[in-house]
Amino acid sequence: MNITKARVTKNIKEEPSNEHYDFWNIEATLLDKCPENATQFLADSTEIKALQVEAMRIDTTRTVVTIRTRRQSVLKPGDVIHLSTN
């Protein structure tokens, strides 16, 4: 398993007009090169303070990732997070 750093650029609600819909998207820019053999990223729920809904599928050309969560994360633009790859 490899760890890749990413800087948060956005933390936005998926359906802002629906107060009962509690899914959020954390958008982040990769700070490290994506490992060539990686197929998906997983965020540490204790670091992002929210439950990641599903693993992010990736390819080696991506520089921006979106982490879909249930509940709003405490992360704000500029925060650096660690993503594990498999």
C-alpha positions as CSV (number, residue, x, y, z in Angstrom):
1,M,0.0,0.0,0.0
2,N,1.3,3.5,-0.9
3,I,0.4,6.8,0.6
4,T,-0.2,9.8,-1.6
5,K,-0.7,13.4,-0.3
6,A,-3.4,15.7,-1.7
7,R,-4.4,19.3,-1.0
8,V,-8.1,20.0,-0.4
9,T,-9.6,22.6,-2.8
10,K,-13.3,22.2,-2.1
11,N,-15.7,20.6,0.4
12,I,-19.2,21.0,-1.0
13,K,-22.6,19.5,-0.5
14,E,-23.9,17.4,-3.4
15,E,-27.5,18.6,-3.1
16,P,-27.4,22.0,-1.4
17,S,-31.2,22.6,-1.8
18,N,-32.1,19.4,0.1
19,E,-31.4,19.7,3.8
20,H,-32.0,16.0,4.4
21,Y,-29.5,14.9,1.7
22,D,-26.2,14.4,3.6
23,F,-23.6,13.6,1.0
24,W,-20.6,15.8,0.4
25,N,-17.7,15.9,-2.1
26,I,-14.2,16.8,-1.0
27,E,-12.1,17.8,-4.1
28,A,-8.4,17.6,-3.7
29,T,-5.3,18.0,-5.9
30,L,-2.7,15.3,-5.7
31,L,0.7,16.6,-4.4
32,D,2.5,13.3,-5.2
33,K,2.7,11.4,-8.5
34,C,0.0,8.7,-8.7
35,P,1.7,5.3,-8.3
36,E,1.6,3.4,-11.7
37,N,0.0,0.2,-10.2
38,A,-2.7,2.0,-8.2
39,T,-6.4,1.4,-9.1
40,Q,-8.2,3.2,-6.3
41,F,-7.7,5.7,-3.5
42,L,-9.1,5.4,0.1
43,A,-9.2,8.3,2.6
44,D,-8.7,7.7,6.3
45,S,-12.1,8.4,7.9
46,T,-10.4,9.5,11.1
47,E,-8.3,12.1,9.2
48,I,-11.2,13.5,7.1
49,K,-13.7,13.2,10.0
50,A,-16.4,11.7,7.8
51,L,-17.3,8.3,6.2
52,Q,-16.0,7.8,2.7
53,V,-18.9,6.3,0.7
54,E,-16.9,4.5,-1.9
55,A,-13.3,4.1,-3.0
56,M,-12.2,6.4,-5.8
57,R,-11.1,4.7,-9.0
58,I,-8.0,6.3,-10.4
59,D,-5.7,6.2,-13.4
60,T,-2.1,7.5,-13.6
61,T,-3.1,10.6,-15.5
62,R,-5.3,12.1,-12.8
63,T,-4.2,15.1,-10.8
64,V,-7.5,15.9,-9.0
65,V,-9.7,13.4,-7.0
66,T,-13.1,13.7,-5.5
67,I,-13.9,11.9,-2.2
68,R,-17.6,11.3,-1.7
69,T,-18.6,11.3,2.0
70,R,-21.6,10.9,4.2
71,R,-21.7,13.9,6.5
72,Q,-19.7,17.1,6.1
73,S,-16.0,16.8,6.8
74,V,-14.1,19.3,8.9
75,L,-11.6,19.8,6.0
76,K,-11.2,23.1,4.4
77,P,-9.4,24.3,1.3
78,G,-5.6,24.2,1.8
79,D,-5.7,21.2,4.2
80,V,-3.4,18.3,3.2
81,I,-4.7,14.8,3.5
82,H,-3.2,11.3,3.0
83,L,-4.7,8.8,0.6
84,S,-3.8,5.2,0.5
85,T,-3.7,3.3,-2.8
86,N,-3.8,-0.4,-3.6
